[in-house]
Amino acid sequence: MKTVTIYYSDDFKKHDPTPYHHPENPNRLVLALNSIQHLENIHIVEPPIGDVQKYLNVHSNAYYSFIMERILDSDSVVWVDPDTYVSPGTIEALKRLAGSVESSLDMLQDDRGPILILGRPPGHHAGYNGTGLGAPTLGFCIFNTSALLAVILHRLGKTLVFDFDAHHGNGTQDILWEKDILHIDIHQDASTIYPGSGHPRDIGGKPGTKININIPPRAGDDLLEHAVSIVDQIIAGYEPDYIVVSAGFDGYINDNQFVSLRYSEYTFYLLGRTLSKYSNRIITVFEGGYGLGLSNGLQWYILGLQGYPQGPKPITSSDPSTWNKYKTRLEELKELIGLDPGL
């Protein structure tokens, strides 16, 4: 089986909402680490301290300065919007994220992946100027690590971004909108969940470079399996040199109160196993997931990435009305970007 390198530092826990209660908190990493400690063929490495200014590759000077001023000029938690905070320790976490990006580049070019950045704060809702594509807030995110990796790696070879967080990666799409980087995003139907973007019609400033597959609420493993088969064929046809994955585990059944998807361990194994067929130049950035998705889904995603041959069986299924909603959105997408009607 493949060895997965995992970048992790306790500094990632220093982004901390205490004394406030918030779902995006350091305990997420405790759940994640507890779930993977028994796995073989993982190599946990502390990333170096990196240069946070690297995020200026994907964020405006105004937004970067806005965030940094609030981190550095305060000795307590500061709310940058109604649901997103920074704390004095956020700067240490961001330095380790930047270091993870820097350290991973040589490994990826030498085919020494797959890599998982098990860090926080998350980033895929953070756009060029902050909130992306008209979103009301930053959705717990600060700087966009997935977009940063995509922009840097695309200078080295053809790069694809695949986001399977339950929420649309609006910040990533905002940053990459005019860029010739293929961004595939599977998420809960945009009309039913934050941030309200990621409709099939959102196909990019360069049409066809952004593919949004909308999954109806209460969809299970069976429907997601069909969507992944489409993604698999798109990746195979695109033949990327590098794949950047924004991984959210919040679609796991009963993971949190914000999402209505019903995935089991099977879905996350399938996602990892599908990606494992491609080159080792795959890097995954940790995004959402707050409870059971981290305890149960994350480990199976890693096993899938490793090429573990025997995964769990599908558990959850979708009713006919859910399938009909999915097919309607899929037909719209096929017509917009010229996907094979038989997919």
Buried (B, 14 or more C-beta within 10 A) or exposed (E): EBBBBBBBBEBBBBBBBEEEEBBBBBEBBEBBBEBBEEBEEBEBBBBBBBEBEBBBBBBEEEBBEBBBEBBEEEEEBBEBBEBBBBBBBBBBBBBBBBBBBBBBBEBBBEEBBBBBBBBBBBBBBBBBBBBBBEBEBBBBBBBBBBBBBBBBBBEEEBBBBBBBBBBBBBBBBBBBBEBEBBBBBBBBBBEBBBBBBBBBEBBBEBEEBBBBBBBBBBBBBBBBBBBBEBBBEBBEEEEBBBBBBBBBBBBBBEBBEBBBBBBBBBBBBBBBBBBBEBBBBBBBBBBBBBBBBBBBBBBBBBBBBBBBEEBBEBBBEBEEEBBEBBEEBBEBBBEBBEBEEEE
